[in-house]
Amino acid sequence: MRLRNEGRSIRGTIRIQDKDQVVAQAENMAIPRGVSDVQFPYTRYSFQRSDHCFTVSVDFERTPYPLDAAKEFCGKPMGWTLRP
């Protein structure tokens, strides 16, 4: 995922969720000011419903903040890859 931080550099956990199920997370990451690429570890997540859109948040100082996205973050049935 490509992330743009327009604020100060922080350390936090980036989480991708499908409703209440965690799809993937990158824990205790340095999130520098500017644009950075985030790699998530492999998980055994499988789609649970017909809507394949996800929410992304950053947990900073034990408070989750939703990310503003330019586009909706959804899985597309093209061999099931995730593309924004």
Secondary structure, DSSP 4 states (H G I P E B T S, - for coil): -EEEE-S--EEEEEEEEETTEEEEEEEEEEE-SEEEE-PPPP------SS--B-EEEEEETTEEEEPP-SS--EEETTTTEEE-
